[in-house]
Amino acid sequence: MTGTVKDSVTVSGAVPWLLLRATANQGDGVLANVDFVQRLETRGGVAPAGACDPAEDATVAVPYRARYVFYAG
């Protein structure tokens, strides 16, 4: 599934809440008929502040939680 952002809500200290509209679905699985996806109740997911040195910090774990709601017509 691919989609486009229809709306976004800024959240302090977390990635934004989103409403996404599906632009293309493929396959015949449980998400094949999804029209919208909503990301709510986000916690975390924001990249650390400051500079990074890829030689020292190849990866950084960033805690993230959210609730996703799928709407199909």
URHUCOR-V83100 format. One record per residue. N is the residue number from 1. PSI is psi in whole degrees, 0 to 359 (none if undefined). BURIAL is + if it has 24 or more other C-alpha atoms within 12 Angstrom, else -. Layout:
N_PSI_BURIAL / N_PSI_BURIAL
//
This chain:
1_138_- / 2_158_- / 3_176_- / 4_147_- / 5_123_- / 6_328_- / 7_155_- / 8_141_- / 9_122_- / 10_137_- / 11_129_- / 12_124_- / 13_11_- / 14_163_+ / 15_155_+ / 16_156_+ / 17_145_+ / 18_151_+ / 19_117_- / 20_137_+ / 21_129_+ / 22_132_+ / 23_340_- / 24_135_- / 25_152_- / 26_160_- / 27_185_- / 28_25_- / 29_189_- / 30_336_- / 31_9_- / 32_331_- / 33_17_- / 34_131_+ / 35_325_+ / 36_151_+ / 37_132_+ / 38_129_+ / 39_120_+ / 40_167_+ / 41_45_- / 42_146_+ / 43_124_- / 44_204_- / 45_0_- / 46_134_- / 47_147_- / 48_147_- / 49_156_- / 50_176_- / 51_156_- / 52_151_- / 53_105_- / 54_335_- / 55_329_- / 56_326_- / 57_75_- / 58_324_- / 59_152_- / 60_127_- / 61_132_- / 62_109_- / 63_143_- / 64_136_- / 65_148_- / 66_163_- / 67_129_- / 68_135_- / 69_131_- / 70_132_- / 71_129_- / 72_140_- / 73_none_-
//
